[in-house]
């Protein structure tokens, strides 16, 4: 029975791992807008989502040509 439970768990994790193209594009758009507040970006933002034991590893990749200077709000 444990084997079936593990197989079912793997199926559920793999199903949740799949992001639709629209969702992936929306996340990249939001990440780009956030990162561009702090960096001069060269190109777009990419994400990858990998399933690990009991969580997901989300990696955001972008290339910046400069860090923007900003003041501290008092």
N, C-alpha and C positions, 0 to 999 in steps of 0.2 A: 504493500500500500504506500510506503514511503516513496517508492520510485514514481508512482503516479502523481503524488503530491508535488514532488520536485519537478516533474515534467510540466505539470499544470502551472506551477509557479514560474518556470522559465517562459512558458507561453505568454503569461500575463505580463511579465517584465518586458519581453520582446515587443509585445503589442503596445505597451505604454511608451516604449523607447522611440517609436516611429513618430516623427513630427511631419505634419503635412508641409508642403512647399509654402503655402500661405503663412502658416504659423512660423516657420523658420525665417521667412522674409520679414515678418512683422518683428520678430525678436531682433534680427540684425538691424532693422531700421531704428528700433528703440535704442539698441546698444550704440549705434553710430551717433545718434543725437546726444546721448549721455557722454560718450567719450569725446565728442567734438567740443564739448564745453571745456575740457581740460587739455586737449591735444589738437595740433594741426594734423589731421589725418591725411594719409596718402593712399587713397583707394577706399574700399568698403570694409565691412566687418564680416567675419565668418564665425560660425559657431559649430561646435560638434558636441554631441551628447552620447556618452558611453555608459552602458549599464555596468555597475560593479556589484558586489555581493548584495547589499541591501540599500543601495543608493544609486544616484546617477552622477557622473563626472561631467560637468559642463565646462567647455573650454571656449573662450572668446578670443579671437585673433584679429588684430588690426595692426597696421603700420602707421607710425606717427613720425613726422619730420621735425616736430618741435613740440615742446611743452609750453602751453600758454601761461603767461604770468597772471596772477589774480591776487586780489587783496583779501584780507580776512575781514569778515563782517563783524562789527562790534556792536 
